[in-house]
Amino acid sequence: MNKLTRLLKWILKAAIFFALFAFALNNQQDATVHLLFGHRWRAPMMLIVLAAFTLGMVVGVLGMLPGWWSRRQAPPTPSESAPPPPLSSPPHGV
């Protein structure tokens, strides 16, 4: 069963890769991005989509960094560092 699952995962990954590859091949025409102050960027459409995806990932990671740092640097609270008390059971024979 484990080998079948691994094979299905690889097939899914290959299908996603080939779908994205076909998308890239179908979007090779030039596109123009109009920036501020009259600047323009002409590049293949797939490169523009890849740049927008990368920029979104960078902005997302930078937005999450302060939360990651505050969780890493915060000292553990006493309830987190101490093990929970053992559960008491009623005495036998009662």
VEXLOPA-675050 format. One record per residue: residue in one letter; x, y, z of N, C-alpha, C, CB in turn; residue number from 0. Coordinates in steps of 0.02 Angstrom, whole numbers. Glycine has a CB too. Layout:
N
{timar A; {X; Y; Z}; {X; Y; Z}; {X; Y; Z}; {X; Y; Z}; NUM}
...
END
This chain:
94
{timar M; {41; -60; 0}; {0; 0; 0}; {43; 63; 0}; {-46; 0; 60}; 0}
{timar N; {99; 60; 36}; {144; 118; 40}; {174; 134; -28}; {199; 104; 91}; 1}
{timar K; {193; 82; -67}; {222; 93; -133}; {170; 122; -181}; {249; 27; -161}; 2}
{timar L; {108; 100; -175}; {55; 127; -217}; {43; 201; -203}; {-10; 87; -207}; 3}
{timar T; {43; 220; -139}; {34; 289; -120}; {91; 332; -147}; {30; 296; -44}; 4}
{timar R; {152; 307; -140}; {210; 344; -165}; {207; 351; -241}; {276; 308; -145}; 5}
{timar L; {185; 299; -276}; {179; 303; -349}; {125; 354; -369}; {161; 234; -377}; 6}
{timar L; {69; 354; -333}; {17; 403; -349}; {39; 474; -337}; {-45; 388; -307}; 7}
{timar K; {79; 485; -285}; {106; 552; -271}; {151; 575; -328}; {144; 553; -205}; 8}
{timar W; {194; 530; -353}; {239; 547; -408}; {200; 561; -472}; {290; 492; -420}; 9}
{timar I; {148; 523; -484}; {106; 535; -544}; {72; 603; -538}; {53; 478; -552}; 10}
{timar L; {47; 620; -480}; {16; 685; -470}; {66; 741; -479}; {-16; 690; -401}; 11}
{timar K; {126; 734; -452}; {178; 785; -461}; {196; 792; -534}; {240; 767; -420}; 12}
{timar A; {202; 737; -570}; {219; 740; -641}; {163; 774; -681}; {233; 669; -669}; 13}
{timar A; {101; 759; -664}; {45; 790; -699}; {44; 866; -688}; {-22; 759; -677}; 14}
{timar I; {56; 887; -626}; {58; 959; -611}; {116; 992; -649}; {65; 970; -536}; 15}
{timar F; {174; 960; -649}; {232; 987; -685}; {217; 995; -759}; {293; 943; -674}; 16}
{timar F; {189; 943; -791}; {176; 947; -862}; {121; 997; -878}; {158; 879; -889}; 17}
{timar A; {73; 1006; -835}; {21; 1056; -846}; {51; 1126; -842}; {-36; 1049; -793}; 18}
{timar L; {95; 1139; -793}; {128; 1204; -789}; {176; 1216; -847}; {165; 1210; -722}; 19}
{timar F; {208; 1162; -869}; {254; 1168; -926}; {216; 1185; -989}; {293; 1102; -936}; 20}
{timar A; {158; 1154; -999}; {116; 1169; -1057}; {91; 1241; -1053}; {56; 1120; -1062}; 21}
{timar F; {73; 1264; -993}; {52; 1333; -983}; {108; 1381; -1003}; {31; 1345; -910}; 22}
{timar A; {169; 1365; -983}; {226; 1407; -1000}; {238; 1408; -1075}; {289; 1383; -963}; 23}
{timar L; {231; 1352; -1108}; {242; 1350; -1180}; {188; 1388; -1218}; {244; 1278; -1205}; 24}
{timar N; {127; 1389; -1192}; {73; 1424; -1226}; {72; 1499; -1212}; {7; 1394; -1204}; 25}
{timar N; {112; 1523; -1167}; {112; 1594; -1149}; {181; 1624; -1160}; {90; 1604; -1076}; 26}
{timar Q; {208; 1615; -1219}; {274; 1642; -1234}; {272; 1710; -1269}; {313; 1593; -1276}; 27}
{timar Q; {213; 1734; -1287}; {210; 1798; -1321}; {229; 1854; -1272}; {139; 1810; -1350}; 28}
{timar D; {253; 1908; -1301}; {275; 1965; -1259}; {215; 2001; -1229}; {318; 2013; -1300}; 29}
{timar A; {224; 2024; -1169}; {174; 2064; -1135}; {209; 2126; -1107}; {137; 2024; -1078}; 30}
{timar T; {171; 2178; -1096}; {199; 2240; -1069}; {167; 2255; -1002}; {188; 2299; -1119}; 31}
{timar V; {209; 2267; -953}; {186; 2289; -887}; {201; 2363; -882}; {221; 2248; -829}; 32}
{timar H; {149; 2403; -872}; {157; 2476; -867}; {169; 2493; -793}; {94; 2513; -895}; 33}
{timar L; {229; 2517; -779}; {249; 2534; -711}; {237; 2608; -699}; {323; 2516; -698}; 34}
{timar L; {260; 2633; -643}; {252; 2703; -626}; {297; 2748; -668}; {266; 2715; -552}; 35}
{timar F; {277; 2811; -675}; {316; 2864; -708}; {332; 2846; -781}; {380; 2876; -670}; 36}
{timar G; {287; 2810; -814}; {296; 2796; -885}; {344; 2740; -902}; {319; 2856; -918}; 37}
{timar H; {370; 2705; -852}; {415; 2650; -865}; {374; 2589; -888}; {457; 2632; -802}; 38}
{timar R; {404; 2550; -931}; {372; 2489; -956}; {421; 2431; -950}; {347; 2498; -1029}; 39}
{timar W; {393; 2372; -940}; {433; 2311; -939}; {403; 2263; -989}; {436; 2279; -867}; 40}
{timar R; {441; 2248; -1042}; {418; 2200; -1092}; {455; 2135; -1082}; {430; 2228; -1165}; 41}
{timar A; {417; 2081; -1074}; {446; 2015; -1063}; {394; 1963; -1084}; {467; 2006; -988}; 42}
{timar P; {416; 1900; -1091}; {367; 1848; -1104}; {317; 1843; -1046}; {403; 1780; -1115}; 43}
{timar M; {255; 1828; -1063}; {202; 1827; -1012}; {218; 1778; -955}; {136; 1808; -1043}; 44}
{timar M; {246; 1721; -971}; {261; 1672; -918}; {313; 1699; -869}; {286; 1606; -949}; 45}
{timar L; {360; 1737; -894}; {410; 1767; -849}; {378; 1818; -803}; {467; 1801; -890}; 46}
{timar I; {330; 1856; -829}; {294; 1905; -788}; {253; 1869; -734}; {249; 1949; -831}; 47}
{timar V; {220; 1814; -753}; {180; 1776; -703}; {226; 1747; -650}; {140; 1720; -738}; 48}
{timar L; {284; 1720; -671}; {332; 1692; -623}; {359; 1746; -576}; {390; 1658; -660}; 49}
{timar A; {373; 1805; -603}; {397; 1860; -561}; {344; 1882; -511}; {419; 1920; -605}; 50}
{timar A; {281; 1885; -533}; {227; 1904; -487}; {219; 1852; -432}; {160; 1914; -525}; 51}
{timar F; {223; 1788; -449}; {219; 1735; -399}; {276; 1740; -349}; {219; 1666; -433}; 52}
{timar T; {337; 1750; -374}; {395; 1756; -330}; {389; 1817; -284}; {460; 1760; -372}; 53}
{timar L; {368; 1873; -312}; {359; 1933; -271}; {307; 1922; -216}; {339; 1993; -315}; 54}
{timar G; {253; 1887; -233}; {202; 1872; -183}; {228; 1827; -128}; {142; 1839; -216}; 55}
{timar M; {269; 1778; -147}; {299; 1734; -96}; {345; 1773; -49}; {338; 1676; -130}; 56}
{timar V; {386; 1817; -78}; {432; 1857; -37}; {394; 1902; 10}; {479; 1899; -83}; 57}
{timar V; {342; 1936; -14}; {303; 1980; 29}; {269; 1939; 84}; {250; 2019; -13}; 58}
{timar G; {243; 1880; 68}; {211; 1838; 119}; {260; 1816; 173}; {181; 1778; 86}; 59}
{timar V; {319; 1794; 153}; {369; 1773; 202}; {391; 1831; 245}; {430; 1741; 167}; 60}
{timar L; {403; 1889; 214}; {423; 1948; 254}; {368; 1970; 302}; {442; 2006; 208}; 61}
{timar G; {306; 1961; 282}; {251; 1978; 327}; {244; 1930; 385}; {187; 1980; 289}; 62}
{timar M; {267; 1869; 377}; {262; 1819; 431}; {323; 1819; 477}; {252; 1751; 401}; 63}
{timar L; {378; 1849; 456}; {439; 1847; 497}; {431; 1874; 567}; {493; 1885; 462}; 64}
{timar P; {399; 1932; 578}; {393; 1957; 648}; {358; 1907; 694}; {356; 2024; 649}; 65}
{timar G; {306; 1874; 669}; {272; 1825; 711}; {315; 1765; 727}; {209; 1802; 676}; 66}
{timar W; {354; 1743; 677}; {399; 1686; 689}; {452; 1705; 741}; {433; 1664; 624}; 67}
{timar W; {480; 1765; 734}; {532; 1786; 781}; {505; 1794; 852}; {564; 1852; 758}; 68}
{timar S; {445; 1821; 859}; {418; 1831; 926}; {402; 1764; 959}; {355; 1875; 924}; 69}
{timar R; {381; 1715; 921}; {369; 1649; 951}; {433; 1614; 970}; {329; 1605; 902}; 70}
{timar R; {485; 1625; 931}; {549; 1592; 945}; {584; 1622; 1005}; {594; 1595; 884}; 71}
{timar Q; {578; 1687; 1015}; {615; 1721; 1067}; {577; 1724; 1133}; {633; 1790; 1045}; 72}
{timar A; {513; 1710; 1133}; {473; 1714; 1194}; {493; 1656; 1241}; {397; 1712; 1179}; 73}
{timar P; {505; 1671; 1305}; {521; 1616; 1352}; {459; 1573; 1363}; {549; 1644; 1419}; 74}
{timar P; {468; 1509; 1375}; {410; 1466; 1387}; {375; 1485; 1452}; {431; 1392; 1388}; 75}
{timar T; {311; 1482; 1451}; {273; 1497; 1512}; {279; 1437; 1559}; {197; 1511; 1495}; 76}
{timar P; {267; 1448; 1625}; {274; 1392; 1672}; {228; 1333; 1656}; {259; 1416; 1743}; 77}
{timar S; {170; 1346; 1629}; {125; 1290; 1614}; {151; 1249; 1555}; {55; 1316; 1598}; 78}
{timar E; {190; 1280; 1510}; {218; 1243; 1454}; {280; 1203; 1474}; {236; 1290; 1397}; 79}
{timar S; {319; 1228; 1522}; {382; 1195; 1539}; {372; 1139; 1589}; {431; 1245; 1565}; 80}
{timar A; {323; 1144; 1632}; {312; 1092; 1683}; {268; 1037; 1655}; {281; 1123; 1748}; 81}
{timar P; {283; 975; 1672}; {240; 920; 1648}; {173; 923; 1684}; {273; 851; 1659}; 82}
{timar P; {121; 899; 1653}; {55; 902; 1686}; {54; 855; 1747}; {-1; 882; 1636}; 83}
{timar P; {14; 873; 1797}; {12; 830; 1857}; {-21; 763; 1839}; {-28; 866; 1914}; 84}
{timar P; {-1; 710; 1873}; {-31; 644; 1858}; {-105; 643; 1877}; {8; 588; 1896}; 85}
{timar L; {-142; 606; 1839}; {-213; 599; 1854}; {-221; 555; 1916}; {-251; 569; 1794}; 86}
{timar S; {-261; 579; 1963}; {-272; 539; 2023}; {-332; 494; 2013}; {-282; 585; 2086}; 87}
{timar S; {-325; 434; 2035}; {-382; 387; 2029}; {-410; 374; 2099}; {-360; 319; 1995}; 88}
{timar P; {-474; 361; 2103}; {-501; 349; 2170}; {-472; 285; 2199}; {-579; 344; 2167}; 89}
{timar P; {-466; 284; 2265}; {-436; 223; 2297}; {-482; 163; 2285}; {-426; 234; 2374}; 90}
{timar H; {-450; 105; 2281}; {-487; 43; 2270}; {-527; 25; 2332}; {-439; -15; 2252}; 91}
{timar G; {-586; 1; 2321}; {-627; -21; 2377}; {-676; 32; 2400}; {-585; -42; 2434}; 92}
{timar V; {-677; 89; 2369}; {-724; 141; 2390}; {-784; 140; 2347}; {-691; 210; 2388}; 93}
END
